[in-house]
Amino acid sequence: MSVALTETTPTNRRSHAPIAGTERSHLFVHRVGSGEPLVLLHGLGESSIGWRPVIDALAAHHDVIAVDLPGFGRSPNLRSGATDRRQPGRRHPAHAG
């Protein structure tokens, strides 16, 4: 998966960047600072908020791009209506409703 970020103005900004090859899915991006780009990816069960303790220090020398991966933080899941792989044809509990 690749994400094309088109913003170039170094400011404190939050946005949703389109996911390459999709029409409706977007990733939430928190971008701050200026300089060489530095992309921060969170771990499983986290979001870009996990970078909060260090993001200001990193932004002093870098264009920091903290991304919420699909299904985490403020980014939506990639697929809506996903099925439960354990029981084909049954909707996954996270998508039931």
C-alpha positions, 0 to 999 in steps of 0.5 A: 500500500502506498499513500501519496501526500500532496501537501508541501507547506510545513505547518501543523496540520491534520488531514485525510490522505487518499489511499492509492488505488482506492476510491473511498478509503482515506488515511488520517494524517497528522503532519507537523514541522519542516525539514526532511520527511519522517513517517511515523507508523504506530503499532498494533492497537495504537494510533498516531496519538501514541507518538504525542510524547515525542512528536514535537521534538522530532518536528524541530528538525523534520517534517513529521508525518504520523499516520493512522493505519486503516482501521485504527485511530481516525482512519476507516477500515479498508473494507466495509462489510467484511466477512468473518474468515472463520465462518464464510458468508457470516459478517464479521462481528466488527461489521455487524449492525 
